[in-house]
Amino acid sequence: MECELCKREMERLTAHHLIPRQTTKRKKVESSPTINICSACHRQVHAFFDNKYLAKHLNTLDKLKNDPKIRKFLNWISKQQSNKKVRVRR
């Protein structure tokens, strides 16, 4: 399976809600679309941004991919082996 952010082939992927569930639950609306990303990308996205910022500014795959912080991380992580344990940086 391929991570939708870093494009690495991974054994397992996690579902990332483009609008965090915390936001949709509060408003009692249906949960948002998800993307399938590796745990390294998922942890890094949440380390960089809080849920309010994600909901308001990075609520599509394209917006997420084009954010400068994420772009820099993706440039680096795409060169790492998929079985390598990645440390999240804030």
Phi and psi restraints in degrees (range 20) as a CNS / XPLOR table:
assign (resid 1 and name C) (resid 2 and name N)
       (resid 2 and name CA) (resid 2 and name C) 1.0 -104.0 20.0 2
assign (resid 2 and name N) (resid 2 and name CA)
       (resid 2 and name C) (resid 3 and name N) 1.0 131.9 20.0 2
assign (resid 2 and name C) (resid 3 and name N)
       (resid 3 and name CA) (resid 3 and name C) 1.0 -66.4 20.0 2
assign (resid 3 and name N) (resid 3 and name CA)
       (resid 3 and name C) (resid 4 and name N) 1.0 131.3 20.0 2
assign (resid 3 and name C) (resid 4 and name N)
       (resid 4 and name CA) (resid 4 and name C) 1.0 -71.5 20.0 2
assign (resid 4 and name N) (resid 4 and name CA)
       (resid 4 and name C) (resid 5 and name N) 1.0 -16.4 20.0 2
assign (resid 4 and name C) (resid 5 and name N)
       (resid 5 and name CA) (resid 5 and name C) 1.0 -94.4 20.0 2
assign (resid 5 and name N) (resid 5 and name CA)
       (resid 5 and name C) (resid 6 and name N) 1.0 -60.0 20.0 2
assign (resid 5 and name C) (resid 6 and name N)
       (resid 6 and name CA) (resid 6 and name C) 1.0 -90.6 20.0 2
assign (resid 6 and name N) (resid 6 and name CA)
       (resid 6 and name C) (resid 7 and name N) 1.0 -10.6 20.0 2
assign (resid 6 and name C) (resid 7 and name N)
       (resid 7 and name CA) (resid 7 and name C) 1.0 68.0 20.0 2
assign (resid 7 and name N) (resid 7 and name CA)
       (resid 7 and name C) (resid 8 and name N) 1.0 14.4 20.0 2
assign (resid 7 and name C) (resid 8 and name N)
       (resid 8 and name CA) (resid 8 and name C) 1.0 -80.8 20.0 2
assign (resid 8 and name N) (resid 8 and name CA)
       (resid 8 and name C) (resid 9 and name N) 1.0 147.1 20.0 2
assign (resid 8 and name C) (resid 9 and name N)
       (resid 9 and name CA) (resid 9 and name C) 1.0 -78.0 20.0 2
assign (resid 9 and name N) (resid 9 and name CA)
       (resid 9 and name C) (resid 10 and name N) 1.0 124.0 20.0 2
assign (resid 9 and name C) (resid 10 and name N)
       (resid 10 and name CA) (resid 10 and name C) 1.0 -127.7 20.0 2
assign (resid 10 and name N) (resid 10 and name CA)
       (resid 10 and name C) (resid 11 and name N) 1.0 153.4 20.0 2
assign (resid 10 and name C) (resid 11 and name N)
       (resid 11 and name CA) (resid 11 and name C) 1.0 -70.9 20.0 2
assign (resid 11 and name N) (resid 11 and name CA)
       (resid 11 and name C) (resid 12 and name N) 1.0 -41.4 20.0 2
assign (resid 11 and name C) (resid 12 and name N)
       (resid 12 and name CA) (resid 12 and name C) 1.0 -130.8 20.0 2
assign (resid 12 and name N) (resid 12 and name CA)
       (resid 12 and name C) (resid 13 and name N) 1.0 146.9 20.0 2
assign (resid 12 and name C) (resid 13 and name N)
       (resid 13 and name CA) (resid 13 and name C) 1.0 -126.7 20.0 2
assign (resid 13 and name N) (resid 13 and name CA)
       (resid 13 and name C) (resid 14 and name N) 1.0 159.7 20.0 2
assign (resid 13 and name C) (resid 14 and name N)
       (resid 14 and name CA) (resid 14 and name C) 1.0 -117.3 20.0 2
assign (resid 14 and name N) (resid 14 and name CA)
       (resid 14 and name C) (resid 15 and name N) 1.0 154.3 20.0 2
assign (resid 14 and name C) (resid 15 and name N)
       (resid 15 and name CA) (resid 15 and name C) 1.0 -89.6 20.0 2
assign (resid 15 and name N) (resid 15 and name CA)
       (resid 15 and name C) (resid 16 and name N) 1.0 122.8 20.0 2
assign (resid 15 and name C) (resid 16 and name N)
       (resid 16 and name CA) (resid 16 and name C) 1.0 -106.4 20.0 2
assign (resid 16 and name N) (resid 16 and name CA)
       (resid 16 and name C) (resid 17 and name N) 1.0 120.9 20.0 2
assign (resid 16 and name C) (resid 17 and name N)
       (resid 17 and name CA) (resid 17 and name C) 1.0 -76.0 20.0 2
assign (resid 17 and name N) (resid 17 and name CA)
       (resid 17 and name C) (resid 18 and name N) 1.0 124.1 20.0 2
assign (resid 17 and name C) (resid 18 and name N)
       (resid 18 and name CA) (resid 18 and name C) 1.0 -64.0 20.0 2
assign (resid 18 and name N) (resid 18 and name CA)
       (resid 18 and name C) (resid 19 and name N) 1.0 -32.7 20.0 2
assign (resid 18 and name C) (resid 19 and name N)
       (resid 19 and name CA) (resid 19 and name C) 1.0 -114.7 20.0 2
assign (resid 19 and name N) (resid 19 and name CA)
       (resid 19 and name C) (resid 20 and name N) 1.0 114.7 20.0 2
assign (resid 19 and name C) (resid 20 and name N)
       (resid 20 and name CA) (resid 20 and name C) 1.0 -50.5 20.0 2
assign (resid 20 and name N) (resid 20 and name CA)
       (resid 20 and name C) (resid 21 and name N) 1.0 142.1 20.0 2
assign (resid 20 and name C) (resid 21 and name N)
       (resid 21 and name CA) (resid 21 and name C) 1.0 -57.2 20.0 2
assign (resid 21 and name N) (resid 21 and name CA)
       (resid 21 and name C) (resid 22 and name N) 1.0 -32.7 20.0 2
assign (resid 21 and name C) (resid 22 and name N)
       (resid 22 and name CA) (resid 22 and name C) 1.0 -54.4 20.0 2
assign (resid 22 and name N) (resid 22 and name CA)
       (resid 22 and name C) (resid 23 and name N) 1.0 -40.8 20.0 2
assign (resid 22 and name C) (resid 23 and name N)
       (resid 23 and name CA) (resid 23 and name C) 1.0 -71.2 20.0 2
assign (resid 23 and name N) (resid 23 and name CA)
       (resid 23 and name C) (resid 24 and name N) 1.0 -45.5 20.0 2
assign (resid 23 and name C) (resid 24 and name N)
       (resid 24 and name CA) (resid 24 and name C) 1.0 -72.8 20.0 2
assign (resid 24 and name N) (resid 24 and name CA)
       (resid 24 and name C) (resid 25 and name N) 1.0 -33.1 20.0 2
assign (resid 24 and name C) (resid 25 and name N)
       (resid 25 and name CA) (resid 25 and name C) 1.0 -64.8 20.0 2
assign (resid 25 and name N) (resid 25 and name CA)
       (resid 25 and name C) (resid 26 and name N) 1.0 -43.9 20.0 2
assign (resid 25 and name C) (resid 26 and name N)
       (resid 26 and name CA) (resid 26 and name C) 1.0 -59.4 20.0 2
assign (resid 26 and name N) (resid 26 and name CA)
       (resid 26 and name C) (resid 27 and name N) 1.0 -40.3 20.0 2
assign (resid 26 and name C) (resid 27 and name N)
       (resid 27 and name CA) (resid 27 and name C) 1.0 -86.4 20.0 2
assign (resid 27 and name N) (resid 27 and name CA)
       (resid 27 and name C) (resid 28 and name N) 1.0 -1.1 20.0 2
assign (resid 27 and name C) (resid 28 and name N)
       (resid 28 and name CA) (resid 28 and name C) 1.0 53.5 20.0 2
assign (resid 28 and name N) (resid 28 and name CA)
       (resid 28 and name C) (resid 29 and name N) 1.0 45.8 20.0 2
assign (resid 28 and name C) (resid 29 and name N)
       (resid 29 and name CA) (resid 29 and name C) 1.0 -115.0 20.0 2
assign (resid 29 and name N) (resid 29 and name CA)
       (resid 29 and name C) (resid 30 and name N) 1.0 164.8 20.0 2
assign (resid 29 and name C) (resid 30 and name N)
       (resid 30 and name CA) (resid 30 and name C) 1.0 -61.1 20.0 2
assign (resid 30 and name N) (resid 30 and name CA)
       (resid 30 and name C) (resid 31 and name N) 1.0 145.2 20.0 2
assign (resid 30 and name C) (resid 31 and name N)
       (resid 31 and name CA) (resid 31 and name C) 1.0 -66.1 20.0 2
assign (resid 31 and name N) (resid 31 and name CA)
       (resid 31 and name C) (resid 32 and name N) 1.0 155.5 20.0 2
assign (resid 31 and name C) (resid 32 and name N)
       (resid 32 and name CA) (resid 32 and name C) 1.0 -78.5 20.0 2
assign (resid 32 and name N) (resid 32 and name CA)
       (resid 32 and name C) (resid 33 and name N) 1.0 168.5 20.0 2
assign (resid 32 and name C) (resid 33 and name N)
       (resid 33 and name CA) (resid 33 and name C) 1.0 -61.7 20.0 2
assign (resid 33 and name N) (resid 33 and name CA)
       (resid 33 and name C) (resid 34 and name N) 1.0 156.5 20.0 2
assign (resid 33 and name C) (resid 34 and name N)
       (resid 34 and name CA) (resid 34 and name C) 1.0 -120.1 20.0 2
assign (resid 34 and name N) (resid 34 and name CA)
       (resid 34 and name C) (resid 35 and name N) 1.0 160.4 20.0 2
assign (resid 34 and name C) (resid 35 and name N)
       (resid 35 and name CA) (resid 35 and name C) 1.0 -122.4 20.0 2
assign (resid 35 and name N) (resid 35 and name CA)
       (resid 35 and name C) (resid 36 and name N) 1.0 152.5 20.0 2
assign (resid 35 and name C) (resid 36 and name N)
       (resid 36 and name CA) (resid 36 and name C) 1.0 -99.0 20.0 2
assign (resid 36 and name N) (resid 36 and name CA)
       (resid 36 and name C) (resid 37 and name N) 1.0 113.7 20.0 2
assign (resid 36 and name C) (resid 37 and name N)
       (resid 37 and name CA) (resid 37 and name C) 1.0 -131.1 20.0 2
assign (resid 37 and name N) (resid 37 and name CA)
       (resid 37 and name C) (resid 38 and name N) 1.0 159.6 20.0 2
assign (resid 37 and name C) (resid 38 and name N)
       (resid 38 and name CA) (resid 38 and name C) 1.0 -73.2 20.0 2
assign (resid 38 and name N) (resid 38 and name CA)
       (resid 38 and name C) (resid 39 and name N) 1.0 162.5 20.0 2
assign (resid 38 and name C) (resid 39 and name N)
       (resid 39 and name CA) (resid 39 and name C) 1.0 -65.0 20.0 2
assign (resid 39 and name N) (resid 39 and name CA)
       (resid 39 and name C) (resid 40 and name N) 1.0 -32.9 20.0 2
assign (resid 39 and name C) (resid 40 and name N)
       (resid 40 and name CA) (resid 40 and name C) 1.0 -62.9 20.0 2
assign (resid 40 and name N) (resid 40 and name CA)
       (resid 40 and name C) (resid 41 and name N) 1.0 -47.2 20.0 2
assign (resid 40 and name C) (resid 41 and name N)
       (resid 41 and name CA) (resid 41 and name C) 1.0 -64.1 20.0 2
assign (resid 41 and name N) (resid 41 and name CA)
       (resid 41 and name C) (resid 42 and name N) 1.0 -42.4 20.0 2
assign (resid 41 and name C) (resid 42 and name N)
       (resid 42 and name CA) (resid 42 and name C) 1.0 -62.1 20.0 2
assign (resid 42 and name N) (resid 42 and name CA)
       (resid 42 and name C) (resid 43 and name N) 1.0 -47.0 20.0 2
assign (resid 42 and name C) (resid 43 and name N)
       (resid 43 and name CA) (resid 43 and name C) 1.0 -63.3 20.0 2
assign (resid 43 and name N) (resid 43 and name CA)
       (resid 43 and name C) (resid 44 and name N) 1.0 -39.3 20.0 2
assign (resid 43 and name C) (resid 44 and name N)
       (resid 44 and name CA) (resid 44 and name C) 1.0 -68.9 20.0 2
assign (resid 44 and name N) (resid 44 and name CA)
       (resid 44 and name C) (resid 45 and name N) 1.0 -41.0 20.0 2
assign (resid 44 and name C) (resid 45 and name N)
       (resid 45 and name CA) (resid 45 and name C) 1.0 -56.4 20.0 2
assign (resid 45 and name N) (resid 45 and name CA)
       (resid 45 and name C) (resid 46 and name N) 1.0 -47.5 20.0 2
assign (resid 45 and name C) (resid 46 and name N)
       (resid 46 and name CA) (resid 46 and name C) 1.0 -75.2 20.0 2
assign (resid 46 and name N) (resid 46 and name CA)
       (resid 46 and name C) (resid 47 and name N) 1.0 -20.7 20.0 2
assign (resid 46 and name C) (resid 47 and name N)
       (resid 47 and name CA) (resid 47 and name C) 1.0 -74.7 20.0 2
assign (resid 47 and name N) (resid 47 and name CA)
       (resid 47 and name C) (resid 48 and name N) 1.0 -36.6 20.0 2
assign (resid 47 and name C) (resid 48 and name N)
       (resid 48 and name CA) (resid 48 and name C) 1.0 -75.2 20.0 2
assign (resid 48 and name N) (resid 48 and name CA)
       (resid 48 and name C) (resid 49 and name N) 1.0 -38.8 20.0 2
assign (resid 48 and name C) (resid 49 and name N)
       (resid 49 and name CA) (resid 49 and name C) 1.0 -130.6 20.0 2
assign (resid 49 and name N) (resid 49 and name CA)
       (resid 49 and name C) (resid 50 and name N) 1.0 145.2 20.0 2
assign (resid 49 and name C) (resid 50 and name N)
       (resid 50 and name CA) (resid 50 and name C) 1.0 -84.8 20.0 2
assign (resid 50 and name N) (resid 50 and name CA)
       (resid 50 and name C) (resid 51 and name N) 1.0 168.8 20.0 2
assign (resid 50 and name C) (resid 51 and name N)
       (resid 51 and name CA) (resid 51 and name C) 1.0 -63.0 20.0 2
assign (resid 51 and name N) (resid 51 and name CA)
       (resid 51 and name C) (resid 52 and name N) 1.0 -34.6 20.0 2
assign (resid 51 and name C) (resid 52 and name N)
       (resid 52 and name CA) (resid 52 and name C) 1.0 -63.1 20.0 2
assign (resid 52 and name N) (resid 52 and name CA)
       (resid 52 and name C) (resid 53 and name N) 1.0 -44.6 20.0 2
assign (resid 52 and name C) (resid 53 and name N)
       (resid 53 and name CA) (resid 53 and name C) 1.0 -65.3 20.0 2
assign (resid 53 and name N) (resid 53 and name CA)
       (resid 53 and name C) (resid 54 and name N) 1.0 -42.7 20.0 2
assign (resid 53 and name C) (resid 54 and name N)
       (resid 54 and name CA) (resid 54 and name C) 1.0 -60.4 20.0 2
assign (resid 54 and name N) (resid 54 and name CA)
       (resid 54 and name C) (resid 55 and name N) 1.0 -44.7 20.0 2
assign (resid 54 and name C) (resid 55 and name N)
       (resid 55 and name CA) (resid 55 and name C) 1.0 -64.2 20.0 2
assign (resid 55 and name N) (resid 55 and name CA)
       (resid 55 and name C) (resid 56 and name N) 1.0 -39.0 20.0 2
assign (resid 55 and name C) (resid 56 and name N)
       (resid 56 and name CA) (resid 56 and name C) 1.0 -85.5 20.0 2
assign (resid 56 and name N) (resid 56 and name CA)
       (resid 56 and name C) (resid 57 and name N) 1.0 -39.6 20.0 2
assign (resid 56 and name C) (resid 57 and name N)
       (resid 57 and name CA) (resid 57 and name C) 1.0 -113.6 20.0 2
assign (resid 57 and name N) (resid 57 and name CA)
       (resid 57 and name C) (resid 58 and name N) 1.0 -27.6 20.0 2
assign (resid 57 and name C) (resid 58 and name N)
       (resid 58 and name CA) (resid 58 and name C) 1.0 -122.5 20.0 2
assign (resid 58 and name N) (resid 58 and name CA)
       (resid 58 and name C) (resid 59 and name N) 1.0 52.5 20.0 2
assign (resid 58 and name C) (resid 59 and name N)
       (resid 59 and name CA) (resid 59 and name C) 1.0 -98.4 20.0 2
assign (resid 59 and name N) (resid 59 and name CA)
       (resid 59 and name C) (resid 60 and name N) 1.0 15.6 20.0 2
assign (resid 59 and name C) (resid 60 and name N)
       (resid 60 and name CA) (resid 60 and name C) 1.0 -136.2 20.0 2
assign (resid 60 and name N) (resid 60 and name CA)
       (resid 60 and name C) (resid 61 and name N) 1.0 160.2 20.0 2
assign (resid 60 and name C) (resid 61 and name N)
       (resid 61 and name CA) (resid 61 and name C) 1.0 -60.6 20.0 2
assign (resid 61 and name N) (resid 61 and name CA)
       (resid 61 and name C) (resid 62 and name N) 1.0 -42.8 20.0 2
assign (resid 61 and name C) (resid 62 and name N)
       (resid 62 and name CA) (resid 62 and name C) 1.0 -63.4 20.0 2
assign (resid 62 and name N) (resid 62 and name CA)
       (resid 62 and name C) (resid 63 and name N) 1.0 -43.8 20.0 2
assign (resid 62 and name C) (resid 63 and name N)
       (resid 63 and name CA) (resid 63 and name C) 1.0 -62.5 20.0 2
assign (resid 63 and name N) (resid 63 and name CA)
       (resid 63 and name C) (resid 64 and name N) 1.0 -41.1 20.0 2
assign (resid 63 and name C) (resid 64 and name N)
       (resid 64 and name CA) (resid 64 and name C) 1.0 -64.1 20.0 2
assign (resid 64 and name N) (resid 64 and name CA)
       (resid 64 and name C) (resid 65 and name N) 1.0 -47.7 20.0 2
assign (resid 64 and name C) (resid 65 and name N)
       (resid 65 and name CA) (resid 65 and name C) 1.0 -61.9 20.0 2
assign (resid 65 and name N) (resid 65 and name CA)
       (resid 65 and name C) (resid 66 and name N) 1.0 -32.0 20.0 2
assign (resid 65 and name C) (resid 66 and name N)
       (resid 66 and name CA) (resid 66 and name C) 1.0 -91.3 20.0 2
assign (resid 66 and name N) (resid 66 and name CA)
       (resid 66 and name C) (resid 67 and name N) 1.0 -3.2 20.0 2
assign (resid 66 and name C) (resid 67 and name N)
       (resid 67 and name CA) (resid 67 and name C) 1.0 -66.4 20.0 2
assign (resid 67 and name N) (resid 67 and name CA)
       (resid 67 and name C) (resid 68 and name N) 1.0 133.7 20.0 2
assign (resid 67 and name C) (resid 68 and name N)
       (resid 68 and name CA) (resid 68 and name C) 1.0 -56.5 20.0 2
assign (resid 68 and name N) (resid 68 and name CA)
       (resid 68 and name C) (resid 69 and name N) 1.0 -41.7 20.0 2
assign (resid 68 and name C) (resid 69 and name N)
       (resid 69 and name CA) (resid 69 and name C) 1.0 -63.6 20.0 2
assign (resid 69 and name N) (resid 69 and name CA)
       (resid 69 and name C) (resid 70 and name N) 1.0 -46.1 20.0 2
assign (resid 69 and name C) (resid 70 and name N)
       (resid 70 and name CA) (resid 70 and name C) 1.0 -67.5 20.0 2
assign (resid 70 and name N) (resid 70 and name CA)
       (resid 70 and name C) (resid 71 and name N) 1.0 -41.1 20.0 2
assign (resid 70 and name C) (resid 71 and name N)
       (resid 71 and name CA) (resid 71 and name C) 1.0 -57.5 20.0 2
assign (resid 71 and name N) (resid 71 and name CA)
       (resid 71 and name C) (resid 72 and name N) 1.0 -43.6 20.0 2
assign (resid 71 and name C) (resid 72 and name N)
       (resid 72 and name CA) (resid 72 and name C) 1.0 -63.2 20.0 2
assign (resid 72 and name N) (resid 72 and name CA)
       (resid 72 and name C) (resid 73 and name N) 1.0 -43.9 20.0 2
assign (resid 72 and name C) (resid 73 and name N)
       (resid 73 and name CA) (resid 73 and name C) 1.0 -63.3 20.0 2
assign (resid 73 and name N) (resid 73 and name CA)
       (resid 73 and name C) (resid 74 and name N) 1.0 -44.6 20.0 2
assign (resid 73 and name C) (resid 74 and name N)
       (resid 74 and name CA) (resid 74 and name C) 1.0 -63.3 20.0 2
assign (resid 74 and name N) (resid 74 and name CA)
       (resid 74 and name C) (resid 75 and name N) 1.0 -37.1 20.0 2
assign (resid 74 and name C) (resid 75 and name N)
       (resid 75 and name CA) (resid 75 and name C) 1.0 -59.3 20.0 2
assign (resid 75 and name N) (resid 75 and name CA)
       (resid 75 and name C) (resid 76 and name N) 1.0 -41.3 20.0 2
assign (resid 75 and name C) (resid 76 and name N)
       (resid 76 and name CA) (resid 76 and name C) 1.0 -76.2 20.0 2
assign (resid 76 and name N) (resid 76 and name CA)
       (resid 76 and name C) (resid 77 and name N) 1.0 -49.6 20.0 2
assign (resid 76 and name C) (resid 77 and name N)
       (resid 77 and name CA) (resid 77 and name C) 1.0 -66.3 20.0 2
assign (resid 77 and name N) (resid 77 and name CA)
       (resid 77 and name C) (resid 78 and name N) 1.0 -30.0 20.0 2
assign (resid 77 and name C) (resid 78 and name N)
       (resid 78 and name CA) (resid 78 and name C) 1.0 -64.2 20.0 2
assign (resid 78 and name N) (resid 78 and name CA)
       (resid 78 and name C) (resid 79 and name N) 1.0 -18.5 20.0 2
assign (resid 78 and name C) (resid 79 and name N)
       (resid 79 and name CA) (resid 79 and name C) 1.0 -92.9 20.0 2
assign (resid 79 and name N) (resid 79 and name CA)
       (resid 79 and name C) (resid 80 and name N) 1.0 -5.1 20.0 2
assign (resid 79 and name C) (resid 80 and name N)
       (resid 80 and name CA) (resid 80 and name C) 1.0 -89.5 20.0 2
assign (resid 80 and name N) (resid 80 and name CA)
       (resid 80 and name C) (resid 81 and name N) 1.0 149.8 20.0 2
assign (resid 80 and name C) (resid 81 and name N)
       (resid 81 and name CA) (resid 81 and name C) 1.0 -68.3 20.0 2
assign (resid 81 and name N) (resid 81 and name CA)
       (resid 81 and name C) (resid 82 and name N) 1.0 145.2 20.0 2
assign (resid 81 and name C) (resid 82 and name N)
       (resid 82 and name CA) (resid 82 and name C) 1.0 -67.6 20.0 2
assign (resid 82 and name N) (resid 82 and name CA)
       (resid 82 and name C) (resid 83 and name N) 1.0 -21.3 20.0 2
assign (resid 82 and name C) (resid 83 and name N)
       (resid 83 and name CA) (resid 83 and name C) 1.0 -91.2 20.0 2
assign (resid 83 and name N) (resid 83 and name CA)
       (resid 83 and name C) (resid 84 and name N) 1.0 0.8 20.0 2
assign (resid 83 and name C) (resid 84 and name N)
       (resid 84 and name CA) (resid 84 and name C) 1.0 -78.2 20.0 2
assign (resid 84 and name N) (resid 84 and name CA)
       (resid 84 and name C) (resid 85 and name N) 1.0 132.4 20.0 2
assign (resid 84 and name C) (resid 85 and name N)
       (resid 85 and name CA) (resid 85 and name C) 1.0 -76.0 20.0 2
assign (resid 85 and name N) (resid 85 and name CA)
       (resid 85 and name C) (resid 86 and name N) 1.0 125.4 20.0 2
assign (resid 85 and name C) (resid 86 and name N)
       (resid 86 and name CA) (resid 86 and name C) 1.0 -107.6 20.0 2
assign (resid 86 and name N) (resid 86 and name CA)
       (resid 86 and name C) (resid 87 and name N) 1.0 130.7 20.0 2
assign (resid 86 and name C) (resid 87 and name N)
       (resid 87 and name CA) (resid 87 and name C) 1.0 -86.4 20.0 2
assign (resid 87 and name N) (resid 87 and name CA)
       (resid 87 and name C) (resid 88 and name N) 1.0 135.1 20.0 2
assign (resid 87 and name C) (resid 88 and name N)
       (resid 88 and name CA) (resid 88 and name C) 1.0 -83.5 20.0 2
assign (resid 88 and name N) (resid 88 and name CA)
       (resid 88 and name C) (resid 89 and name N) 1.0 135.4 20.0 2
assign (resid 88 and name C) (resid 89 and name N)
       (resid 89 and name CA) (resid 89 and name C) 1.0 -116.3 20.0 2
assign (resid 89 and name N) (resid 89 and name CA)
       (resid 89 and name C) (resid 90 and name N) 1.0 139.2 20.0 2
